[in-house]
Amino acid sequence: MSHMVGRVVVGVHGTPGSLQALRFAVGQARALSATLIPVIAWQPPGGDSAGRHYPPLLTDEWADAAEQRLLTAFDEGLGGPPEQLPTEPMIVRGPAGRVLVSVADRASDLLVVGCSHRSWLHRAYYGSPPRYCLTHAACTVTVVPPSTLTREVQRLRSSPRRWRPLTSADPAQTGRRYPAGAVADHAWHRRVDGTGAL
């Protein structure tokens, strides 16, 4: 496969899933001696149709912010741009799925996207870039699953809260008992000493 892949195109937008995809893409580009093309797609608020009414100064600011997000993604995901790897970053205006498919337009490209776990409302409004890429790309597409840590954090965020904030040290009110002098190590816990002071 190394003689068939010339470019590894990866979608980057700064989420944990896209950082995982960026790390995977860098590894593939090194293994295949290919050029890395990190792509960040951006749109004005309200999409391109609404963006026509904004002054050019604002659109320049949004493009600059997208470029900064791309640089930040390299810092957070890799500790900086990869060394000794041909890299051609791209900042492109448009919906993420369409932008990635238009950049990865060669049969010899490898398109890498992260698996995002957005809400159903977000997916209904903006669409799913990985799904769009899988159905429209002219090249091989790899969807990188989130890391184990990311999946665990998302599971904890989506599970119902099974705790209540403590407002008193009285076990009859809180329903919980702590050993004398114990300090709760979570931000939602409150410790009250015998005088009533925090």
Buried (B, 14 or more C-beta within 10 A) or exposed (E): EEEEBBBBBBBBBBBBBBBBBBBBBBEBBBEBEBBBBBBBBBBBEEEEEEBEEBEEEEBEEBBEEBBEBBEEBBEEBBEEBBEEBEBEBBBBBBBBBBBBBBBBEEEEBBBBBBBBBBEEEEBEEBBBBBEBBBEEBEBBBBBBEBBEEBBEEBEEEEEEEEEEEBEEBEEEEBEEEBEEEEEEEEEEBEEEEEEEEE
